[in-house]
Amino acid sequence: MASIQVLTRKTGKSYRVQFMRNGNRVSKVFTRKKDAEQFLAQITVSDELADALTNVTLTSTTIQQAIHEYLEQHKGRDKSVPQRLGWWAEHIGDKTLNKVNRQRIKNAISILEAEGKAPATLNRYKAALSAVFAYMCDRYDLKVNPCLEVKQKREDNARTRFLSTDELARLMKATKSSKWERLHMLVHMALTTGARRGELIGLKWSDINFNTRTAHLAVTKNGSQRALSLTADLLTELSKFREIGASFVFPHPSGLNRPFTEFDYHWQAAKKAALLSDFHFHDLRHSCASLLAMNGASILEIAEVLGHKSITMTQRYSHLCNAHKAKLTDRVFGNLMGG
């Protein structure tokens, strides 16, 4: 039996008409009660029109609207998800759900691929959009999720690319010349804390404690909280950009109250100037670990800095720790044993 359900949200009331068609529950939401009542009265029409009504959510809801509704229901989770969905909204947000097919998604992913995104990152972008479609399917009884028709990219989880001494010097010089004045600080922080891109971009000034020299991450990728240790040089750089009334440490150029998630142009320009190839932003995390290992940090210490829950993830840096230990024992015991 058809009915009207009142939905109460922060933005106000809306009215959802629910009814059955060919064994399927169908719904449509209205902002005015009068419109919902008129629509309810029309549900006695012919089967031909009923078929059209069944697809009303697909043909009337845009990706932008679907993303907005999804994020309203999934607040406080991984901060990288809104950033990825923001990218989708920018590129296909004006398309209705029925206009987004396998090929359109593949074309969009190819743009990310051309920007140098790693296979794992491409999969995360697709997963974010897929979650929106899954939500819409569950909420409105839709049966289409085109993301499931797009193959996963093969991920090279063993890939560990880190900066050489020369590359590090070139990159830091290039970031200082960037048109985005905070790029150097972002890369500096990534290298010295090992934090992920999304964790850093989502940082607010309220997360920074200048007295304890720490940055608090409320929600990380593995779901736990973590404190980043900040070097004295980094604190000095942070203090230069601290602004009264600003929310985010890395704000969007158009306003201080939202993060600058789309800084890829500046990052790519710096990499090009530094003559870096096959290097992704996430590799700054690997570089942090390698620098720690080559300067005497143990596997457990590296795991603590990176926030690894399992030591297995940190084992990829064990050969660097072993190389340091070999040099250490040679230096300490070489002359003692007559070497």
N, C-alpha and C positions, 0 to 999 in steps of 0.2 A: 504494500500500500504506500502511495506517495505521501511524503510529509515534508515539513519545513523545520529545519534545525537552526536555532539561534547560536551564532559563534561570537564569543566575546574576546577581543584582543585589545592590546594597548592602543591600536589605531582606531578602535571603535567597534561597533557591532556590524555583523554581516549575517546573511541568511542563506543557508544551503538547502536546496531542494533535492531530496533523495527519492528515487523511484526505481522500479525494476523494468528492464527491457530484455526480452529473450533470455531470461534466467540470470541476467547480470544486473548488479546494483549500479546505478548511474547517479551522478550528482552534478549540480551546477550552483555556484555561489553568486549572490547578488549583494550589493551594498545597501539597497533599499528594500524594505519589507514588501512594499507595493509591487515592485517588479517580480519578486519571488512568488507572490500570490498569483500574479498574472501568468507567470510561467507555469505554475502548478496547474492552473486551469486549462492550459494548452496541452497537457499531457494525455488528453483523450483523442489526439489526432491520429491520422492514419499511420500504418506501419512504415510507410516510406519516409515520412517526416521523423518518425521515432528513431529510425536508423541514423538519421542526421544528428538527432539530439544525443545519441549514444556517444558520438565522437566530439561533442561540444568542447570538452576540456582540451582535447588534442588540438583542435583548430582555433581555439580562442586564447589559450594560455601561451605566453612567450617564455623563452628560456630565462630572460631577466626576471620575470614574475615568479617562475618556478624556483629559481635560485634564491630569491628573496624569501619566499615562504619556507624553503628548506632551512636556510640559515636562521630564521626566526625560531625554528623548532630544534635547532642543534647548536645552541650558543655555548661558549666556554670550552670548546674542544680544540683540537689541533689548530693552531693559528695559521698554519700554511694552507688549510682548506679554503678559508675565505679569499686568500690571495689567489689561489688557483681558480676558484669559481669566478672571481673578479675578472680574470683573464678570459674565461669563457663568455662572460656577460659582455665584455668589450667586443669580442669577435663575432659571436652569433646570438647575442642577447635579444635582438629584435625579431628573431625567427620564432614562429610558433612551434610547439612540440612536434606536430606532424610533418614539419618541414626539415627536421633534423634527422638525417639518415646516416647510414654507415659511411658513405663517401664524403659527406660534409664534415664528419668528425675526423676522418683520415686526412682530409685537406688541412684542417685546423692543426692537427698534430704535426703535419709536415712543416708548418710555420715554426713551431717550437723546436723541431729537429734542426731546421736551418739556423736557428739561433744558437745551436751548440748544446742544447739540453741533452743530458745523459738518458739512456734507455729507461733507467729506473724512474727518472723524473717524468718522462713522457707517460709512463704507466700510472704514476700518481695523479697526473692531470686527468687522464681518462677515468680513473677510479673516482675522482671527485665528481665529475659530470655524471657518471654511472649511478652514484649514490643519490643524486637529485632525481634521476629518472626512476630509480627504485622506490624512492619516497613517493613520487607522483603516482606510480603504479599501485602502490599499497593504499594511498589515500583516496584515489579516485577510480580505482578498479580499471586502470589502463593495462594494456597487455603488451606494450612496446617499449623496449629499452635498446636502442640502436647501438649503445656502447658495447653490449655483449657480442655484437657481430664484428667488432674490431679486435684483431689479434693483439695479444700482449707483445711488447718488445722484449727481446731476450736480454736479461740483465746480467752484467758481469760483476757479480758481488765480490769477486776476488781482486778487482781492479783497485790498485792503490797508487795513485799518482800524487807525488808531492814535489814541492819546489826545490830546485838546487839553490845554492848560495847566490849565484849570479842571477837566476830567475827571480828570486825573492827581492834582490836589490832593484832590478828593473821594474818589477811590478809596483813596489812601493813608490818609486820615483814617478811612475805613470799615474798612479792614483792621486798623487799630490797635484798633478796638472789637470785633473779631471774638471769638466764643467760643473759637475755636481760636487760641491765643496765637502760633502760628508762621506764621499766614497773612501777616502783614505782612512777615515776613522772606522768605517764599517769593516774594511779589509783588515785593518790593524786589530780590531776586536775579534774577528773570526780567527785570525792566526794565533792570537795569544790566549784565547779561551776555548777554542775548538767547538764553539757553539754552531748550530745549524743556521742556515739562512733565515728560515721562518722564525726561529727563536729570537734572532737578533733584530730583524725588522719589526717584530711585534713589541720590542722593549719600550717601556714608558719611563719617564724620568722618575716616577714614583717607585720604579723597580731598582733604581740605582741608589746605593748607600755609599756616600763618599767617605764616611767615617770608618766603616768596616772594609772598604775597598771591594765591594761585591755587587753583583747584579743578580736579582732574584728572578728565576724562571718559574712561573706558577704552574704552567702546563707544558711538558716537553713531549717529544715524539713517543716515548715509551710510557707516557701517562704519569710520570713522577715529577716532583719538584726538584729544582737544582739551583745551586748558587754558583755563579761564575766569579772567579778571582780576577780582579782587575789590576794590571800593572800600574806603577806610578806614572809612566809616560802616557798610558791610555787615560788615566784619570785627568791628567793635565789637558789632554786633547778634548775630553768630554766637557770639561769645565768651560772651554772656549765657546761651546755651542749651546750651553744651557740657557734656556730662555724662559722668562716669566710667562706663565699662561700656556706654555706648550705642553702637550700630552706625550707625544712620541719623541724618542731620541732621534729617529730617522723619519721625520715627517715628510709628507708629500709637498712638493714645491708650491702647490696651489693652496695649501692650508696646513696648519699645525696640528689639527685634530684627527688626522688619519695617516697611517704609515705609507711610506713610499715603496710599495711592493713592486712597482714596474721600473726598477732602476737598471734593467738589463742593457739598455743602450749604452749607458755610461760604463758598465762593467765590460762589455764587449770592446768598447773603444780603448779602455785601459789595457786589456789583454793584447789587443792589436799593437798598441804602442810599445808594450813590453816584449813583443815578439814571442808570446806564449802560444803553444799549440797543444791540442788535446788536453785542455785544462778547464775544469768546471769549478763553479763557486764552492761546491761541496769538497773539492780537493784541498781547500784551505784547511778543512778539518783534518784531513790526512797529513797535511804539512805541519800542523800544530803537533800532532802525535809523533811524527818523525823527528821534529826538533827536540821534543821532550826526551824521546828515546836516545837520540844521539848525544844528549847532554846529561845522561845518567839516570833518567827516570825509570822506575821499574814498571812492569806490565800493570800491576795493581794501581800504581799512581796515575798512569795514563788512562786506565779505565775510569778512575775517579774523576779526572778532569773532563773526559769526554761524556761522562754520564752513562757508560755502558752498564746494563744490568747483568750481563753475562760476560765473563772473562773471555769467552770464545771469540767475541767480536774484536777483542783487542789483540788476539794472538797474531794477527797479520803483521804487527809491528815487532814481534819477538826477535826477528833476525837483526833488527837495528839495535835492540837492547843487548843482544849477544855480542855484536861487533864492538859495542862500547865496553862490555865486560872483558873482552879479549885484550883490548888496548890497556885497560886498567890493570889487569893481572900482569901483563908484560911490563908495564911501567913499575909496578910495585915489586914484583918478584924476579924480573929479568936479571938485574945486577946481583941480587942476593944469591941466586943459584949459579952465578958464574956465566950468565948468558951474555 
